[in-house]
Amino acid sequence: MKTCIACGMPMKNGSDFAMGDENKNYCVYCARLDGTMQSFDEKKESLVNFIIKTQGLAHEAAESAALSMMKKLPAWESLFT
C-alpha cells in the first residue's frame, strides 16, 4: 500500500489516487483539478483548515500542527532542511 507523499494518507483503492492513477504518488486530496499536485502553500492551507474543522484548534495552533506534520513528508521535507 502506498501513502501520499504530500499528506501521508494511505492510498488503498484506485479512487484514493490523484485522477484515479495508481502510478501517482499523491492522493486525490492533494491534487488540483488538472491532476497536478498542490503547491506547498495550497496543501498547508488545506491542512490547516482540515485541522481546525476536525480538531477545533485555533488557526495558529492548527498551522503549527500542519507544519510539524508536513516537514516529515517526502514532498516537503527538503523545504525544512
Salt bridges, closest charged atoms under 4 A:
GLU42 OE1 - ARG32 NH2 2.91
GLU63 OE2 - LYS44 NZ 2.97
